[in-house]
Amino acid sequence: MRSEKQQRVLFLCAHRSVRELLAASLLAAQKQNEWDIWITPASFPSDAVALARQVLDEVHVPLLLSPQTAEPSIDRSWDEGIVLCSGATDQ
């Protein structure tokens, strides 16, 4: 549940990769009570999740087990939006 002091942040990866989960986990570990953290919904391959968990374990950061998910839309707002990969290089 979001407190009045928390700012809402959305991590977005155009490729729906595990990068957004990795970034969200890092922020959650650093600033636990400052952010209401969201990612875009995705189905991450189990090997990608295992690799993300291994990387985070090396820096003693837990993987977010069930992050909040939402698609960007006009009826939702975030204080910050972080685009991890835009997909622009694929064009």
Secondary structure, 3 states (H helix, E strand, C coil): CCCCCCEEEEEEECCCCCHHHHHHHHHHHHCCCCEEEEECCCCCCHHHHHHHHHHHHHCCCCCCCCCEECCCCCCCCCCEEEEEECCHHHC
